[in-house]
Structure formats: C-alpha cells, structure tokens
Amino acid sequence: MRLKIIALLAACTALSACATVVENRVESGLVDAGVSPPMAKCMAEIWADDLSVSQIRGISRFADAVREDGGGLTVGRLIGHVREWNDPEALGVVTTSAARCAIR
C-alpha cells in the first residue's frame, strides 16, 4: 500500500512538471507572436489545463506563421483562426480564456 501511494505521488509530481513546461512554452509562444505578456501568461495557465497537446500545437503553428509573416497575433485573430477548425472545445477554451484574462 505504501509503495502505491509513493508511486501515485511521483506520478502527480511528474504531471505537474509537464503542465508547467507546456504552460511556459505556450506563454512564450504567445508573447513572441505579439500577445501582451500578462494576457499570454493568463491564457497559458488555462490552455495547459484545458486544451490537448494537438490543439496547442495547432495554435502554435498558426502563431509561428503569423510571426514569420511579420504580423502581430491578436486575440481576435487567434479566435478567428480557431473558429475555422470546427472544434467547439478548442473554440470554447480560447474564447473563454480570452474573456477571463481580459477582465483580470
């Protein structure tokens, strides 16, 4: 029983560390693409918990393309892009996080 508890605690710690890495990468990517640092930090916290790795990668590819074109990524532009995916879950997370973070 004690070994199971230790294994469970280790797994939780590892998952927490993974979430932190994802959160930091998302935040950095958003800032690099032109989102304000406070907004990027807030949104990254939510996305790391609520979006899949695949959904985050899709947003990352879009942010990279915007940055390479020399444009700035706005939250409105990001929402428009995610809306085109026909992924209600991703759209809900992105729009809700944008609203929550804007009023913080």
All heavy atoms as an XYZ file, in Angstrom:
760
protein
N       0.819     -1.192      0.000
C       0.000      0.000      0.000
C       0.866      1.260      0.000
O       0.589      2.185     -0.732
C      -0.924     -0.037      1.224
C      -1.817      1.159      1.325
S      -3.053      1.103      0.028
C      -4.338      1.973      0.761
N       1.895      1.259      0.820
C       2.777      2.416      0.911
C       3.477      2.683     -0.421
O       3.625      3.832     -0.823
C       3.794      2.185      2.022
C       4.633      3.373      2.318
C       5.555      3.103      3.467
N       6.009      4.366      3.991
C       6.543      4.540      5.139
N       6.675      3.524      5.964
N       6.946      5.707      5.539
N       3.864      1.632     -1.110
C       4.520      1.757     -2.414
C       3.572      2.360     -3.446
O       3.982      3.183     -4.270
C       5.024      0.389     -2.877
C       6.020      0.373     -4.016
C       7.197      1.276     -3.720
C       6.502     -1.042     -4.249
N       2.303      1.988     -3.390
C       1.306      2.543     -4.316
C       1.133      4.040     -4.091
O       1.008      4.807     -5.034
C      -0.039      1.831     -4.143
C      -0.068      0.447     -4.727
C      -1.439     -0.162     -4.563
C      -1.456     -1.591     -5.088
N      -2.777     -2.201     -4.927
N       1.129      4.450     -2.845
C       0.985      5.870     -2.524
C       2.194      6.646     -3.031
O       2.050      7.718     -3.624
C       0.783      6.081     -1.010
C      -0.581      5.509     -0.600
C       0.879      7.552     -0.641
C      -0.818      5.479      0.889
N       3.366      6.119     -2.837
C       4.585      6.779     -3.324
C       4.558      6.881     -4.843
O       4.885      7.925     -5.410
C       5.844      6.033     -2.828
C       5.964      6.189     -1.308
C       7.096      6.538     -3.526
C       7.029      5.339     -0.671
N       4.148      5.813     -5.512
C       4.064      5.828     -6.977
C       3.045      6.857     -7.445
O       3.276      7.586     -8.422
C       3.715      4.437     -7.502
N       1.914      6.945     -6.766
C       0.884      7.915     -7.117
C       1.391      9.342     -6.929
O       1.186     10.202     -7.794
C      -0.370      7.684     -6.276
C      -1.541      8.616     -6.545
C      -2.021      8.476     -7.984
C      -2.677      8.319     -5.589
N       2.063      9.604     -5.839
C       2.625     10.939     -5.603
C       3.677     11.293     -6.661
O       3.723     12.424     -7.133
C       3.224     11.026     -4.200
C       2.224     11.049     -3.052
C       2.949     10.972     -1.715
C       1.355     12.281     -3.118
N       4.498     10.339     -7.030
C       5.511     10.572     -8.064
C       4.855     10.895     -9.396
O       5.297     11.789    -10.125
C       6.423      9.363     -8.191
N       3.792     10.174     -9.729
C       3.080     10.426    -10.987
C       2.454     11.815    -10.990
O       2.519     12.531    -11.996
C       2.018      9.357    -11.213
N       1.864     12.208     -9.884
C       1.263     13.541     -9.782
C       2.315     14.632     -9.926
O       2.091     15.641    -10.588
C       0.528     13.696     -8.459
S      -0.973     12.713     -8.362
N       3.455     14.435     -9.323
C       4.545     15.402     -9.429
C       5.031     15.504    -10.865
O       5.262     16.600    -11.380
C       5.709     15.008     -8.495
O       5.206     14.938     -7.165
C       6.841     16.002     -8.573
N       5.167     14.375    -11.539
C       5.607     14.376    -12.933
C       4.595     15.083    -13.821
O       4.964     15.865    -14.703
C       5.833     12.949    -13.417
N       3.307     14.851    -13.614
C       2.275     15.511    -14.411
C       2.287     17.014    -14.169
O       2.103     17.800    -15.093
C       0.899     14.931    -14.093
C       0.615     13.547    -14.645
C      -0.734     13.050    -14.140
C       0.659     13.541    -16.158
N       2.492     17.411    -12.934
C       2.559     18.824    -12.617
C       3.727     19.495    -13.324
O       3.602     20.590    -13.855
C       2.685     19.004    -11.105
O       2.848     20.356    -10.790
N       4.860     18.825    -13.356
C       6.032     19.361    -14.040
C       5.772     19.466    -15.529
O       6.149     20.453    -16.170
C       7.249     18.475    -13.774
N       5.107     18.490    -16.108
C       4.774     18.526    -17.535
C       3.849     19.696    -17.844
O       4.029     20.390    -18.839
C       4.123     17.225    -17.976
S       5.254     15.832    -18.009
N       2.851     19.896    -16.994
C       1.920     21.006    -17.200
C       2.643     22.340    -17.143
O       2.347     23.244    -17.928
C       0.800     20.951    -16.164
N       3.610     22.461    -16.256
C       4.379     23.693    -16.140
C       5.197     23.945    -17.398
O       5.264     25.081    -17.884
C       5.305     23.644    -14.901
O       4.484     23.446    -13.749
C       6.102     24.911    -14.752
N       5.788     22.902    -17.954
C       6.572     23.039    -19.185
C       5.663     23.490    -20.328
O       5.995     24.412    -21.073
C       7.286     21.714    -19.536
C       7.867     21.752    -20.938
C       8.367     21.408    -18.517
N       4.515     22.859    -20.460
C       3.563     23.226    -21.514
C       3.124     24.676    -21.323
O       3.106     25.462    -22.270
C       2.342     22.278    -21.510
C       1.238     22.795    -22.413
C       2.755     20.874    -21.922
N       2.781     25.021    -20.112
C       2.339     26.381    -19.804
C       3.403     27.408    -20.178
O       3.106     28.425    -20.811
C       2.021     26.467    -18.319
C       1.332     27.718    -17.889
C       0.996     27.675    -16.413
O       0.407     26.675    -15.957
O       1.338     28.643    -15.720
N       4.656     27.145    -19.827
C       5.747     28.063    -20.139
C       5.955     28.201    -21.641
O       6.199     29.299    -22.139
C       7.044     27.613    -19.464
C       7.006     27.796    -17.963
O       6.205     28.559    -17.439
N       7.857     27.069    -17.265
N       5.858     27.099    -22.354
C       6.031     27.141    -23.814
C       4.904     27.910    -24.486
O       5.127     28.687    -25.407
C       6.129     25.733    -24.384
C       7.437     25.079    -24.068
C       7.551     23.740    -24.720
N       8.825     23.121    -24.422
C       9.157     21.914    -24.769
N       8.307     21.159    -25.441
N      10.335     21.428    -24.465
N       3.681     27.671    -24.034
C       2.538     28.385    -24.599
C       2.683     29.877    -24.339
O       2.517     30.695    -25.253
C       1.207     27.847    -24.021
C       0.048     28.755    -24.387
C       0.949     26.429    -24.500
N       2.995     30.226    -23.116
C       3.159     31.641    -22.771
C       4.231     32.291    -23.629
O       4.019     33.366    -24.208
C       3.521     31.775    -21.288
C       3.723     33.204    -20.847
C       4.135     33.322    -19.393
O       4.096     32.326    -18.650
O       4.519     34.437    -19.003
N       5.371     31.658    -23.742
C       6.473     32.196    -24.540
C       6.081     32.355    -26.007
O       6.372     33.377    -26.632
C       7.683     31.270    -24.408
O       8.723     31.683    -25.238
N       5.402     31.355    -26.548
C       4.973     31.415    -27.943
C       3.991     32.540    -28.200
O       4.072     33.230    -29.223
N       3.059     32.733    -27.282
C       2.090     33.814    -27.435
C       2.771     35.184    -27.366
O       2.474     36.073    -28.164
C       0.996     33.705    -26.369
C      -0.008     32.573    -26.554
C      -0.901     32.445    -25.319
C      -0.844     32.767    -27.798
N       3.670     35.349    -26.421
C       4.391     36.622    -26.294
C       5.229     36.878    -27.548
O       5.217     37.985    -28.102
C       5.268     36.644    -25.024
C       6.201     37.848    -25.029
C       4.390     36.654    -23.778
N       5.940     35.865    -28.013
C       6.756     36.008    -29.221
C       5.919     36.396    -30.437
O       6.394     37.075    -31.337
C       7.520     34.716    -29.523
C       8.628     34.437    -28.526
O       8.968     35.346    -27.728
O       9.140     33.297    -28.525
N       4.661     35.947    -30.460
C       3.779     36.242    -31.587
C       3.085     37.598    -31.453
O       2.428     38.046    -32.385
C       2.736     35.135    -31.739
N       3.223     38.250    -30.292
C       2.687     39.596    -30.158
C       1.609     39.792    -29.105
O       1.107     40.893    -28.938
N       1.238     38.747    -28.375
C       0.246     38.883    -27.306
C       0.947     39.485    -26.088
O       2.093     39.141    -25.793
C      -0.391     37.511    -26.977
C      -1.348     37.610    -25.799
C      -1.094     36.939    -28.203
N       0.258     40.371    -25.383
C       0.885     41.008    -24.219
C       1.270     39.952    -23.185
O       0.564     38.953    -23.011
C      -0.064     42.027    -23.591
O      -1.117     41.367    -22.908
N       2.392     40.167    -22.494
C       2.836     39.178    -21.507
C       1.797     38.816    -20.442
O       1.606     37.633    -20.167
C       4.090     39.809    -20.897
C       4.633     40.657    -22.014
C       3.404     41.210    -22.698
N       1.078     39.780    -19.847
C       0.086     39.375    -18.837
C      -1.039     38.518    -19.434
O      -1.485     37.551    -18.823
C      -0.465     40.702    -18.305
C       0.548     41.726    -18.669
C       1.212     41.241    -19.911
N      -1.494     38.876    -20.635
C      -2.555     38.111    -21.291
C      -2.051     36.714    -21.655
O      -2.745     35.720    -21.454
C      -3.033     38.855    -22.541
C      -4.211     38.239    -23.209
S      -5.703     38.529    -22.235
C      -6.941     38.400    -23.491
N      -0.830     36.637    -22.166
C      -0.249     35.346    -22.549
C      -0.094     34.437    -21.335
O      -0.402     33.248    -21.404
C       1.106     35.565    -23.221
N       0.355     34.987    -20.226
C       0.533     34.180    -19.011
C      -0.803     33.634    -18.531
O      -0.930     32.453    -18.216
C       1.196     35.006    -17.910
C       1.382     34.241    -16.606
C       2.175     35.053    -15.611
C       2.415     34.340    -14.307
N       2.855     32.975    -14.393
N      -1.784     34.493    -18.495
C      -3.111     34.083    -18.029
C      -3.698     33.000    -18.941
O      -4.195     31.981    -18.474
C      -4.020     35.310    -17.983
S      -5.713     34.936    -17.471
N      -3.648     33.219    -20.239
C      -4.222     32.260    -21.186
C      -3.466     30.931    -21.149
O      -4.070     29.861    -21.218
C      -4.247     32.851    -22.592
C      -5.243     33.999    -22.726
S      -5.220     34.814    -24.331
C      -6.164     33.631    -25.287
N      -2.154     30.991    -21.027
C      -1.344     29.772    -20.989
C      -1.706     28.896    -19.800
O      -1.737     27.668    -19.915
C       0.140     30.125    -20.958
N      -1.992     29.513    -18.665
C      -2.394     28.747    -17.471
C      -3.650     27.930    -17.759
O      -3.744     26.762    -17.388
C      -2.655     29.691    -16.298
C      -1.423     30.351    -15.741
C      -1.745     31.417    -14.703
O      -2.942     31.648    -14.394
O      -0.799     32.044    -14.201
N      -4.600     28.543    -18.435
C      -5.865     27.874    -18.737
C      -5.669     26.823    -19.823
O      -6.154     25.697    -19.709
C      -6.924     28.918    -19.153
C      -7.204     29.861    -17.979
C      -8.205     28.232    -19.642
C      -7.973     31.112    -18.332
N      -4.964     27.174    -20.875
C      -4.778     26.259    -22.002
C      -4.037     24.993    -21.596
O      -4.347     23.918    -22.082
C      -4.025     26.935    -23.122
C      -4.769     28.048    -23.799
C      -5.984     28.579    -23.441
C      -4.348     28.770    -24.929
N      -6.325     29.590    -24.295
C      -5.340     29.738    -25.208
C      -3.215     28.713    -25.722
C      -5.236     30.622    -26.279
C      -3.109     29.591    -26.786
C      -4.114     30.533    -27.067
N      -3.033     25.136    -20.746
C      -2.258     23.959    -20.323
C      -3.146     22.928    -19.639
O      -2.904     21.729    -19.742
C      -1.114     24.380    -19.402
N      -4.192     23.403    -18.977
C      -5.110     22.501    -18.287
C      -6.238     21.996    -19.185
O      -6.703     20.875    -19.022
C      -5.742     23.196    -17.074
C      -4.748     23.450    -15.958
O      -3.730     22.724    -15.883
O      -4.977     24.387    -15.174
N      -6.694     22.839    -20.118
C      -7.951     22.553    -20.812
C      -7.832     22.170    -22.285
O      -8.821     21.726    -22.868
C      -8.886     23.757    -20.703
C      -9.290     24.046    -19.264
O      -9.084     23.175    -18.396
O      -9.808     25.142    -19.001
N      -6.679     22.365    -22.910
C      -6.509     22.005    -24.314
C      -5.607     20.784    -24.433
O      -4.708     20.582    -23.623
C      -5.896     23.161    -25.116
C      -6.762     24.402    -25.314
C      -5.970     25.480    -26.047
C      -8.033     24.079    -26.088
N      -5.834     20.019    -25.482
C      -4.967     18.868    -25.740
C      -3.657     19.352    -26.354
O      -3.561     20.482    -26.846
C      -5.649     17.898    -26.704
O      -5.708     18.464    -28.010
N      -2.679     18.490    -26.356
C      -1.387     18.813    -26.969
C      -1.594     19.119    -28.448
O      -1.003     20.051    -28.993
C      -0.383     17.657    -26.759
C       0.884     17.890    -27.557
C      -0.060     17.501    -25.288
N      -2.453     18.369    -29.103
C      -2.741     18.581    -30.525
C      -3.343     19.964    -30.765
O      -2.969     20.658    -31.722
C      -3.688     17.490    -31.018
O      -4.067     17.717    -32.345
N      -4.265     20.372    -29.930
C      -4.880     21.695    -30.070
C      -3.848     22.802    -29.840
O      -3.815     23.787    -30.582
C      -6.047     21.835    -29.092
C      -7.227     20.959    -29.438
C      -8.222     20.832    -28.303
O      -7.845     20.783    -27.122
N      -9.505     20.752    -28.642
N      -3.010     22.622    -28.845
C      -1.969     23.619    -28.565
C      -0.983     23.694    -29.724
O      -0.563     24.778    -30.129
C      -1.264     23.315    -27.231
C      -2.233     23.577    -26.073
C       0.007     24.146    -27.078
C      -1.719     23.139    -24.709
N      -0.636     22.572    -30.305
C       0.276     22.572    -31.455
C      -0.331     23.312    -32.638
O       0.363     24.025    -33.359
C       0.639     21.148    -31.848
C       1.643     20.530    -30.923
C       2.086     19.174    -31.430
N       3.007     18.574    -30.483
C       3.058     17.298    -30.208
N       2.238     16.445    -30.817
N       3.930     16.842    -29.338
N      -1.627     23.144    -32.860
C      -2.298     23.856    -33.947
C      -2.228     25.357    -33.760
O      -1.958     26.113    -34.707
N      -2.452     25.809    -32.540
C      -2.349     27.240    -32.236
C      -0.909     27.705    -32.405
O      -0.652     28.786    -32.943
C      -2.872     27.535    -30.816
C      -4.384     27.280    -30.758
C      -2.532     28.958    -30.386
C      -4.964     27.293    -29.354
N       0.024     26.887    -31.973
C       1.443     27.232    -32.081
C       1.869     27.394    -33.540
O       2.589     28.338    -33.881
C       2.290     26.159    -31.402
O       3.654     26.438    -31.548
N       1.408     26.488    -34.394
C       1.748     26.595    -35.824
C       1.196     27.890    -36.414
O       1.856     28.569    -37.189
C       1.220     25.383    -36.591
C       2.047     24.131    -36.382
C       1.634     23.017    -37.344
N       0.269     22.561    -37.124
C      -0.088     21.610    -36.271
N       0.837     21.003    -35.535
N      -1.346     21.252    -36.151
N      -0.021     28.237    -36.033
C      -0.626     29.476    -36.513
C       0.157     30.685    -36.002
O       0.464     31.602    -36.771
C      -2.089     29.561    -36.077
C      -2.754     30.843    -36.464
C      -2.987     31.148    -37.799
C      -3.156     31.747    -35.499
C      -3.603     32.338    -38.166
C      -3.776     32.936    -35.850
C      -4.002     33.234    -37.190
N       0.500     30.695    -34.722
C       1.266     31.808    -34.146
C       2.624     31.940    -34.827
O       3.074     33.052    -35.118
C       1.436     31.609    -32.643
N       3.275     30.811    -35.120
C       4.559     30.846    -35.826
C       4.398     31.445    -37.215
O       5.233     32.242    -37.659
C       5.157     29.437    -35.946
C       5.656     28.885    -34.618
O       5.806     29.667    -33.654
O       5.891     27.659    -34.549
N       3.347     31.065    -37.927
C       3.111     31.584    -39.278
C       2.859     33.089    -39.249
O       3.373     33.829    -40.102
C       1.933     30.858    -39.924
N       2.093     33.542    -38.259
C       1.824     34.975    -38.118
C       3.125     35.719    -37.861
O       3.412     36.754    -38.473
C       0.805     35.238    -36.985
C       0.738     36.722    -36.630
C      -0.567     34.712    -37.380
N       3.939     35.184    -36.976
C       5.215     35.821    -36.634
C       6.139     35.860    -37.854
O       6.771     36.875    -38.125
C       5.869     35.086    -35.470
C       7.107     35.771    -34.936
C       7.681     35.115    -33.696
N       7.897     33.688    -33.856
C       7.249     32.743    -33.188
N       6.332     33.068    -32.309
N       7.516     31.473    -33.383
N       6.206     34.774    -38.616
C       7.068     34.719    -39.799
C       6.619     35.700    -40.875
O       7.432     36.215    -41.628
C       7.098     33.298    -40.363
C       7.881     32.337    -39.490
C       7.768     30.891    -39.941
O       7.212     30.619    -41.022
O       8.239     30.020    -39.185
N       5.311     35.965    -40.943
C       4.784     36.934    -41.912
C       5.008     38.368    -41.456
O       4.687     39.308    -42.179
C       3.289     36.711    -42.137
C       3.016     35.476    -42.974
O       3.946     34.962    -43.620
O       1.850     35.013    -42.977
N       5.546     38.531    -40.262
C       5.831     39.861    -39.745
C       4.638     40.537    -39.091
O       4.706     41.701    -38.744
N       3.551     39.797    -38.936
C       2.365     40.369    -38.306
C       2.353     40.103    -36.817
O       3.159     39.343    -36.297
N       1.436     40.733    -36.155
C       1.255     40.502    -34.723
C       0.014     39.666    -34.500
O      -0.990     39.835    -35.181
N       0.095     38.781    -33.573
C      -1.041     37.932    -33.243
C      -1.921     38.661    -32.244
O      -1.482     38.999    -31.157
C      -0.563     36.606    -32.648
C      -1.654     35.610    -32.280
C      -2.397     35.154    -33.530
C      -1.054     34.402    -31.575
N      -3.139     38.920    -32.647
C      -4.112     39.494    -31.723
C      -5.018     38.374    -31.232
O      -5.141     37.330    -31.876
C      -4.970     40.569    -32.408
O      -5.752     39.947    -33.440
C      -4.108     41.682    -33.009
N      -5.649     38.611    -30.129
C      -6.566     37.616    -29.582
C      -7.735     37.405    -30.550
O      -8.154     36.280    -30.795
C      -7.051     38.016    -28.170
C      -8.112     37.069    -27.668
C      -5.866     38.055    -27.206
N      -8.214     38.470    -31.150
C      -9.300     38.357    -32.116
C      -8.911     37.516    -33.321
O      -9.694     36.689    -33.800
N      -7.720     37.715    -33.812
C      -7.218     36.924    -34.950
C      -7.072     35.450    -34.558
O      -7.387     34.560    -35.335
C      -5.876     37.498    -35.400
C      -5.366     36.963    -36.687
C      -4.160     37.757    -37.141
N      -3.693     37.239    -38.412
C      -2.578     37.600    -38.985
N      -1.808     38.507    -38.424
N      -2.213     37.083    -40.140
N      -6.612     35.211    -33.363
C      -6.460     33.843    -32.868
C      -7.823     33.159    -32.749
O      -7.996     32.018    -33.192
C      -5.760     33.854    -31.509
C      -5.616     32.512    -30.808
C      -4.769     31.563    -31.635
C      -4.993     32.711    -29.441
N      -8.796     33.855    -32.203
C     -10.142     33.288    -32.076
C     -10.712     32.979    -33.459
O     -11.306     31.922    -33.668
C     -11.063     34.232    -31.275
C     -10.626     34.260    -29.807
C     -12.529     33.811    -31.399
C     -11.306     35.332    -28.967
N     -10.515     33.877    -34.406
C     -10.987     33.642    -35.769
C     -10.365     32.402    -36.380
O     -11.043     31.611    -37.044
N      -9.084     32.217    -36.138
C      -8.400     31.033    -36.668
C      -8.939     29.753    -36.036
O      -9.219     28.785    -36.743
C      -6.888     31.149    -36.431
C      -6.138     29.927    -36.825
N      -5.918     29.598    -38.146
C      -5.588     28.932    -36.090
C      -5.249     28.454    -38.195
N      -5.038     28.040    -36.960
N      -9.088     29.746    -34.735
C      -9.577     28.551    -34.047
C     -11.025     28.263    -34.460
O     -11.416     27.105    -34.595
C      -9.425     28.685    -32.516
C     -10.063     27.519    -31.788
C      -7.946     28.785    -32.146
N     -11.807     29.288    -34.717
C     -13.195     29.113    -35.161
C     -13.232     28.305    -36.478
O     -14.133     27.487    -36.683
C     -13.866     30.466    -35.359
C     -15.324     30.366    -35.765
C     -15.996     31.730    -35.861
N     -16.211     32.264    -34.528
C     -15.715     33.435    -34.093
N     -14.994     34.193    -34.885
N     -15.957     33.840    -32.870
N     -12.254     28.499    -37.332
C     -12.198     27.796    -38.620
C     -11.936     26.301    -38.470
O     -12.179     25.545    -39.407
C     -11.122     28.420    -39.506
C     -11.441     29.831    -39.940
C     -10.292     30.491    -40.680
O      -9.268     29.817    -40.947
O     -10.410     31.689    -40.985
N     -11.451     25.847    -37.327
C     -11.145     24.431    -37.113
C     -12.388     23.567    -36.983
O     -12.313     22.359    -37.108
C     -10.352     24.229    -35.833
C      -8.983     24.752    -35.796
C      -8.284     25.344    -36.800
C      -8.121     24.738    -34.662
N      -7.049     25.694    -36.362
C      -6.921     25.334    -35.052
C      -8.266     24.277    -33.366
C      -5.845     25.475    -34.181
C      -7.209     24.419    -32.493
C      -6.015     25.018    -32.899
N     -13.505     24.178    -36.651
C     -14.717     23.413    -36.359
C     -14.476     22.483    -35.158
O     -14.832     21.310    -35.182
C     -15.216     22.637    -37.582
C     -16.643     22.183    -37.422
O     -17.414     22.785    -36.685
N     -17.002     21.109    -38.095
N     -13.830     23.034    -34.142
C     -13.534     22.313    -32.904
C     -14.154     23.118    -31.760
O     -13.525     24.034    -31.220
C     -12.012     22.188    -32.726
C     -11.599     21.449    -31.463
O     -12.434     21.299    -30.542
O     -10.431     21.025    -31.388
N     -15.404     22.796    -31.414
C     -16.092     23.588    -30.389
C     -15.370     23.646    -29.046
O     -15.402     24.669    -28.359
C     -17.451     22.887    -30.225
C     -17.617     22.055    -31.446
C     -16.234     21.730    -31.941
N     -14.707     22.558    -28.678
C     -13.988     22.541    -27.404
C     -12.855     23.569    -27.414
O     -12.726     24.377    -26.496
C     -13.423     21.159    -27.126
C     -12.621     21.106    -25.833
C     -11.889     19.786    -25.638
O     -11.551     19.116    -26.629
O     -11.650     19.456    -24.475
N     -12.027     23.548    -28.448
C     -10.910     24.487    -28.541
C     -11.419     25.923    -28.610
O     -10.885     26.813    -27.946
C     -10.038     24.167    -29.754
N     -12.448     26.147    -29.407
C     -13.003     27.487    -29.525
C     -13.533     27.971    -28.179
O     -13.289     29.121    -27.793
C     -14.114     27.523    -30.580
C     -14.741     28.892    -30.826
C     -13.695     29.908    -31.281
C     -15.866     28.775    -31.846
N     -14.201     27.093    -27.453
C     -14.719     27.466    -26.136
C     -13.612     27.830    -25.164
O     -13.708     28.831    -24.443
N     -12.553     27.041    -25.157
C     -11.440     27.305    -24.240
C     -10.748     28.616    -24.606
O     -10.465     29.452    -23.739
C     -10.430     26.136    -24.232
C      -9.166     26.502    -23.463
C     -11.060     24.885    -23.638
N     -10.485     28.821    -25.894
C      -9.767     30.028    -26.322
C     -10.607     31.276    -26.063
O     -10.102     32.264    -25.517
C      -9.345     29.912    -27.804
C      -8.796     31.236    -28.321
C      -8.301     28.815    -27.968
N     -11.882     31.253    -26.432
C     -12.703     32.448    -26.230
C     -12.956     32.723    -24.743
O     -12.887     33.871    -24.308
C     -14.055     32.340    -26.971
O     -14.736     31.160    -26.555
C     -13.851     32.322    -28.470
N     -13.215     31.676    -23.988
C     -13.445     31.855    -22.555
C     -12.191     32.365    -21.855
O     -12.262     33.266    -21.009
C     -13.916     30.533    -21.915
O     -15.101     30.101    -22.575
C     -14.188     30.688    -20.434
N     -11.040     31.790    -22.215
C      -9.802     32.247    -21.579
C      -9.515     33.693    -21.948
O      -9.053     34.471    -21.104
C      -8.621     31.346    -21.956
O      -8.310     31.442    -23.326
N      -9.798     34.073    -23.188
C      -9.571     35.463    -23.603
C     -10.435     36.417    -22.773
O      -9.944     37.454    -22.295
C      -9.871     35.633    -25.091
N     -11.691     36.061    -22.589
C     -12.591     36.908    -21.809
C     -12.161     36.955    -20.335
O     -12.100     38.038    -19.740
C     -14.028     36.390    -21.920
N     -11.877     35.805    -19.770
C     -11.469     35.756    -18.355
C     -10.195     36.553    -18.128
O     -10.073     37.285    -17.127
C     -11.263     34.320    -17.901
C     -12.562     33.566    -17.707
C     -12.351     32.095    -17.420
N     -11.460     31.844    -16.310
C     -10.968     30.644    -16.029
N     -11.281     29.596    -16.766
N     -10.160     30.478    -15.015
N      -9.251     36.397    -19.043
C      -7.955     37.067    -18.864
C      -8.040     38.566    -19.121
O      -7.285     39.336    -18.543
C      -6.906     36.403    -19.759
S      -6.573     34.684    -19.286
N      -8.952     38.984    -19.992
C      -9.100     40.398    -20.281
C      -9.648     41.175    -19.082
O      -9.318     42.346    -18.892
C     -10.018     40.592    -21.486
N     -10.458     40.492    -18.259
C     -11.043     41.211    -17.112
C     -10.244     41.025    -15.829
O     -10.579     41.607    -14.813
C     -12.512     40.801    -16.890
C     -12.652     39.302    -16.617
C     -13.362     41.210    -18.053
C     -14.044     38.871    -16.225
N      -9.201     40.233    -15.869
C      -8.371     40.038    -14.663
C      -7.609     41.272    -14.320
O      -7.077     42.000    -15.006
C      -7.381     38.885    -14.865
C      -7.968     37.582    -14.503
C      -6.893     36.537    -14.421
N      -7.501     35.247    -14.152
C      -6.826     34.123    -14.126
N      -5.545     34.104    -14.344
N      -7.428     32.999    -13.878
